Amino acid sequence: MEKHLNIIHVVLGKGNPNRMNGVNKVAFYLANTQSMQGHHVEVWGITKTPSGPADYEHHYTLKLFMDYGYGTRLSKKLKTALKESAADAIFHLHGGFIPEFISISKILHQLNRKFVITSHGAYNLVAMQTNRKVKSWYFPLLEKKIIRRACKVHLVGESEMEGLRSIHQEAKGVVIPNGQVFLKSQLLIKDTGAPFIFGFLGRIDIYTKGLDKVLEALSMFAPEERKNFEFWVVGSGKEEKELKEMVKLKGLENTVIFKGPKYGEDKIETIAHFDAFVHPSRNEGMPGAVLEAAMQGVPCVVSYETNLGSFIEKHQAGIALNKNTAKHIYEAIKYLLAQPTKAKAMGKNAKAMVKTTFSWENISRQHIDVYRKCLGQ
C-alpha cells in the first residue's frame, strides 16, 4: 500500500473556485481531489483579507496569510509556517511571475523541502510579450531562480516548454493538462430548422482569444449563408465595446449575438444551446471554457495554442486548426454546417474525452506520481 503524502498548495488568493480566477480554481480542484484520495492536503492562501470568510466547501485544511503587496515580502506567520512544515512535505506553488514565490522558494531550498511550480500558462513565449519590458529581465534574473530551485515545473501544455528552453531548464518541465469537473449535461431539444449555433465563452480579449479572426471568418460567408447560423459571444471584458463596433463595421449584427456574462447554471444552460464551440486563441494556458463545452457534448474548434488541439484531434472531439488563420476557421465552420451528423458524433467524443482524460481523479494521480519522484519514493 502506497504511503499517503503531505501536500501543501500555495496560491495568491483563497483558492475559491467560485471566483473568475483560473489559477484558484485549478488549485482548489486539485487539492480537493487529492484530499479525497486520502492524502493530507493543505492550501496556503496569500491574501489581503486573511481574516475574511472563505465561504465555499472544501475537504482540505485552509490556511490564510497576509499579502502585503510589497514584492517579495512575506508575513512572519508565513515564514514560521514554512520553517515548521514537515520534512517530508511536498509544496506545490501555483502561478508564474509572483514575487512572493521568490522568497518562498528560497526558504524551501534552504530547508531542503521539495517543491513543484505550476506556471498556469505564464511561461508561454507569447504570454511573456505582455508587460514585455518587465518580463524581459524578470524571467531570466528572478523567475529563473524559482525554476532552478524547483524539483519539477508543471506545464499545462507544450507551448510553455519554449520558455523553459530559453533558460536551458526544459529537463524540469512535465506536461499535465488541467482537469474538468464532470457535470450532468443539460437536456435540450432544439427546434427543427433552428439556426446552427456556434459559440464563444470567456473574457472578451480580441487579440488573445482570436476573436478578430473569427469575425473575419464569418465575413467570408455570403449574407444568404449567414442566415443558417449564429455566433454567440458569452462573456464580458474591457474590449466588448470595441468588438461590437467591429461587428457593426463588418455588417455582422444579425450573425453575432452578444449574450453577456453567464455563471453557474446559467452558463451551463447557455452552453447547452451551442452546436459547436469556437476558441482560436493566440495564447492560452488551458482554457476551461473549452472543456466545459466538451463536457456538454459540444464539438470544439480550437487552435493548437490552446494546448488542447492534440487532445481534440486524438479523440475526434472537434476540429484542431492546422493553422490559426481566419481561412481555416472559415473552413472548420463550413465543414460543421455541412456535416451536422458528424458534428454530433464529435460532440459525443468530446463528452467521453472529458469524462476520462480530463477527470480530476486522473489528473491528480499524474501529479501524485510527480510528487513521489521528487520525494524519491
N, C-alpha and C positions, 0 to 999 in steps of 0.2 A: 504493500500500500504506500502510495507516494505521500511524502510529508506536505502538509499544508503550509503555505507561505505567509510571510508577514509583509504585506504590501502597503505602501504609502504613496498615494497620488497627490501631487501638488499642483494647484491651479490658481490663476488670478480669478477672484470671484468666489462664489459659494457652491459651485458645481450644480447650480439649479437647472434642471432640464427643461423648465418651462419658460426660460428666457431665450431671446433671439441671439444666442451665443453658441456657435457650433462647438467650440473648444470645451465649454462647460457641459454641454450635452454628451459629448463623447466620454469625458472623464466620468460623468455620472453613470452612464450605462455600462461602461467597462468596470468601474468599481463595484457597482451594484451586482453585476453578473458574477464577478469574481467572489464577492462575499457570499452569494447564494450557492456558489460551487464549493463552499466550505473553507475558504481562505480567510485569514484575519486581515481585514482591509480598513484603512483609514483614508479619508480625504482631507487634506490640509488646504484651506482656502485663504488666500491673501486678499483682504477686502477692506474698504474704507469704513464699513459698518459691521465690525466683528460681533458687536453686541446685539445687532438686529436679528430678526427671525429668519430662519431658513425653513420656510413653510412648504415643504414638499417631503413626501415619504421616501426614506432611504434605508438600506439594510446594512450600512457600514457606519463606522464612527466618524463623525464630522468634527473637525477642529478648525476654528477660525482665528486668524491672526491679523493684526493691524497692517494696512497698506498705507505707508506714509507718503507715497508718491514722490519720493526723493531718490530716484535711480536705484542704486544697488543697496540702499539701506534696509536692514531687516529689523523687526521688533525684537526686543530682548526675549520675549516669550517664544518666538520662533527659533531664535538661536539656541535657547535652552532645550526646546523640543528636539531639535536636530542632534544636539550633543547627548541627549538622554535616550535617543532611539535605539532599538535593539540592534545588536551587532549583525544579526542575520537578516535585517530588513532590506527589502529592495525598494528603492524610490523610483517613481515614475513622474517626471516633470512634463507638464503639458503647455506647449506654446514656444514659439521662437521669438527672438529679439525682446526678451523680457529681462531688464537689468537685474531684478532681484535674483534671477536664476544664476547669475554670475557669482554672487555671494553664496548662494545655497550650494552650488556645485563645488565651490572652493572648500566649504566646511565639510561636505560629504567626502571629498577627496582626502582631506586631512584625517578624517575619521575612518578612512578605508571602507566607506559604505558604497555599495554598488548602486548605480542608477542608470535609468533609460530616459531618454528625452524624445518626445514626440513634437515635431515642429508644426504639425497641423497645416501644412502647405507653405509655410514661411520660407523654406529653402528652395522653392521653385525659382529659377532664374528670372522668370517674368515677374513674379511677386516681388523679387528684390529690386525691381526697377521703380517700385513705389517708394517714395522718400529716398530716392537713389543716392543723394549726397550723404545722407546719414548712414545708410546701409553699406555703402561702398567701403567705408572704413570700419564700421561696427562689426560686420561679419568676419573679416579676416583678423581683426585685432581682439575683439571681445567674445563674439559668439563662438569663435573657433576654440576658445579656452574651454567652454562648456562641452563642446563636441569631443575634444581631446580627453576630457575627464570622464565622459560618459562611457559606459560599457557598450551600449548599442544606441543607435539613432533610429527611431521608428519613423518610417516614411509611409504615407498613405498611398503613394504612387511613384512610379519610375521617374516622373517628371522632376521630382525633387533630388534625384541622385546627382544631377548635374551640379547642384550647389555643393554637395559633398566632394565631388571630383575637383572642384575649383580650389579646394584646400587640402586635397590628397587624403581625404578621410572616407572614401567610398566603401572601404572594407567594413566600416562600422554600420553601414546602412542595412536595414532589414525592412522589407516592404510587406505591410499587412493592411488591408483595407479597413475602413470603418464599418461598423455593423449597422443594422437597422432593426428596430423593434417591429415584429410582425403583428399587425392588427388585422382583425377580420375585415374583409373587403365590403364596401358598400354595394348593395344590390341595386342596380339601376337599369331600367328597361327604357331604351331610347325609342322615340317615335320613328317609324319607318319613313325614310326620306329626309330625316333631320340632317343638317349640315355636319360634316366631319369636323370634329373639334380638336385642333392642335393647341397645346398649352405650354406656358412657361410659368414657373412659380419660383419666386426668390426675390432678392434685392435688385432693384432696378438700377443696375450699373451698366450702362450701354456698351462700353468697350469691353470690360472684363467678361461680361456674360454673353457677348457676341450678338446683342440684340440689333445692332446696326446691320449685321449680315442677314439676320432673319428678315428684317424689313426689305432689304434688297432682294432676297429670295422670293418673298411674297409678291414683289413688284414685277417679277418675271412672268407671273401668271396673267393671262388676259382677264379683263373685267368679268367676262362671262364665266370663266373658270373659277374665279374667286367667289362666285355665288354658291359654290358647292362646299365651302369650308369656312371656318372661323379660326382666328388665332387669339386665344385668351391670355392676357398678361395678368397674373395674380401676384400681387406684391406691392411694395412701395419703395421709395428711395428719393434721394436728392435730385436725381435726373429724370424723374417721372414727367415733369412738365416739358423737358427737352424732348423726351421720347414721343410724347403726344404731338408735339409740333412736327417732328419728323414724320409721324404717321399721317398728319394732315397734308404735309408737303408732297408726300408720295401718293395721296389720294386713297389711303387705305382705311378710312374711317369706318367703313362698313365691314371690314375684314378683321381688324384688330380691335378687340374688346377689352377694355381695362376693367378688371373686377375688384381692384383694391386689395389690401392685405387680408389674408384669411388665417385663422388659427384654430387649433384643436379640431373638433368635429366638423366645423365649417370648412376647414382646409381639406380634410379627408373627403367630405361630400363634394367639394368643388373638383378635386382631382378625379373623382369617380365619373365626372362628365367628360373627361378627356378621352379621345380616341387614340391620341399619341402625344408624347411629351417631347419637347424640343429644348435642348440645352447645349448650345455650341460654344461653350466658354473658351476664351483665350488662355485663361489661367484659373486653376482651382486646386484646392486640397483634394477633397472628395465631396461633391455636392449631395447633401442628404435628400434634397428635393427629388433627385432622380430616383433614388432608392424608394422614397415614399410613393412615387408614381408607379414604379415597377411592382411594389408590394400590392398595389391596387389592380394589377393585371394590365397596366398600360405600357405599350411598347415605347421605347425611348430612342430618340435620335440624339446622339451625343458626339462631341469631339473627343479625340484622344487626350486632349489637355484636361479633361475632367478626371482623368485617371480611371475612368470606368469603361472606356472604349473596348479594351481587351475582354472584359467580362461580358459586355453586351454582345460582342462578336462571338465569343466562345459559346454562350448559352442561347444564341439566336434570339435575343430578347429585344431586338430592335435593329437600328442601323448605326454603326460606328462610321463616322465620316472619314473617308480616306484622306481627304484634305479639308481643312476647316475653312471653306470658302462659301460664298453665297450660292454659287452654282451647284455645289454639292448638297447644300441644304435644300435648294430647289428640287434637285433630283430625288432626294430622300422623301420629301413631302409628296411629290408627284407619284412616286412608287407606292406609297402607302394609300394614297387616294385611289389608285388603280387596282390595288390588291387588298381590299378590306378583309378578306378571309385570312390571308397571310398575316395581316396586321393583328388580328385577333389571336392567331397561333403564337405570334411573337409575344403578345401580352401574357398568355398563359406561361410561356417560358420565363418571362420576366418575373412573374409571381413565384415560380418554383426556384428561380435563382436567388431571390431574396430570402426565401424560407430556409434555404440550405447554406449556400456560400456566405451570405451576409448575416446569418443569425449571430447575435451577440455571444451565444454559448460557444460557437465555433471560433469567433474572433478572440474571445477571452482565452481559450485553450492555446491559441497560437502565441499570445502574449505570455502566458504562463511558461511555455516552452522557452521563450527568450529569457525570461527571468531566471529560470533554472540554470540555463547555460551561463548566465552572468554570475550566478552564485556557485557555479562549479558543481551542480547537482546532476 
